[in-house]
Amino acid sequence: MTNPVEDPVEDRGGGAVVDAGGGQRPGGALRFARHFLEMVVAMVVGMVALGPVWSSAWPGLDDVVTAHVLVMATNMSLGMALWMRVRRHAWPGVVEMCAAMYVPFVVLLPFHWGGALSGTALMTAGHVLMVPAMLAAMLRRRHEYTC
């Protein structure tokens, strides 16, 4: 008889981890939430660590809103991608999660260019929309984030 704790696991939704023997172990939702928070921290670390590099290399970057938001998305993506690789995520998942950093800004930039969104509104809305974009990418590969 196999030990269900040592068997491979999968998440079938609902926050419970299901082992190979069909039994459920609690914790999938907690692992998912912890992983999400780890990635948010990695994004902030990327912004804090790389922000001064860009400021030195490109004085006045903050005045060019389009470049500023794309550079910030890059900084967040680099921090998060590094952490995901440390956590041994495969490249397709890393790329999807990085896309979640850019998509909100790419969607909102035309509104900024057309004058419907200020730079501050663009920055705020882009960051707010990153949360559901990240969650969508994580839910797509939830087995990677719950086990």
N, C-alpha and C positions, 0 to 999 in steps of 0.2 A: 504494500500500500504506500502511496506517495504522501509526502508531507505537503499540504496545500500552501503552507507558508513559504516553502522553497520553490514551488512551481512557478512558471512564468505567469504573469498576470495581464489582464486587459481591463480597460474601463468600458463598460457598456452604458455609460451615461448615468445620471442620477447621483453622482458623487461617490458611489461605492466601487471599490476595486474588486473585480471578480477573478478568483484564481482559476487555474486550469481544471480543478475539480468541481467547479460550479459554485463554490462557497463565496460569500462576500466578506471582504475585509473593509472596515471603515478607513477613511483617510484619503481617498482619491480626491475629494473636494478640497481638503486641506492642503494636499500636495500641489494641486492646481493653483490655489490661491497663493501659497508660498512661492511657487515658481513665478507667478505673475509679479509679485512684489519684488522678487530678486531681479527680474528684468527691468522693472521701473528704477530700482536702485542703480543698476548697471547703466541705464540711459542717463540718469542724473550724473553719475561719475564720468561718463563720456562727455557730457556737456561741460562739466566743471574742469575736467582735465584738458580738453581740447579747445575750449573757448579762448583761453589766453594765447594759444598758438595762432589761431586764426586772427585774433585782434592784432597781434604783432605782425603777422604776414600781410594783413589787409586792413590797414587803418581806415576807418570810415565804413567798415562792413555793416555796422548797425544802421547806417543811413540808407542802405540799398536793401529794402525789405525783402524782395524776391530772393536775392542771394543769401540774406541773413537767415531766412527760414529754411532754405535748402541746406545751408551749412550746418544749422542746428540739427536738422534731421540726420545729416551725415554723422555728426558727432554722437548723437544718440544711437544710431545704427551701429557704429563702430564699437561703442561700449557694450551694447547688447549682444552683438555678434561674437565678440570675444568671450563674454560670459557663457553664451550658448555653446560655443565650441569647448570651453572648459567643462561644461556639463555634458559634453559628448553628443550634442544634437547634430544630426546630419545636415549637410549643406542646403537641401531643399527647404527645410523648416527654417533655417537661418535666413535664407533669402526671402521667404514669405514674411517673416517677422520684420525684416528690414523694410520691405515694401509697405508694411503697415505704418512705418514712420513717415514715408513720403506721400502716400496716397491722399491723406487728408489735405495736405498743402497743395498738391497738384490739382485736386478738385476745387479748392477754394481760391487759388491764385487768380483765375480769370475774373472772379468777383472783385478781387482787390484791384486788378488792372483796370476794370471797368468803373472803379470808384464806389462800388457798393459796400466794400469792407475797408476799414482803415487798417493800417499796419498792426495796431494793437488788437483789433478784432480778429484779424487773420491769425495772429500768433495765438490768441486765446482759443479760438475755434479749432485751429489745427491741433493744438494739444488736447483739447477735450475730445475731438474725434479720434485721436490715437487710441484711446481706451477701448472703444468698441472694435476698432480695426485690429488691435492686438488680441482682444478676446476672440474675434472671428478666426484669426490665424491659429490661436491656441486650440480652439474647439475643433478646428479642422484636423488637428493632430493630437487630440486630447490624450491619447495613449502615451505620448511622449512626456506629458506634463503631469500625469497622475501616477505613474509607476516609478 
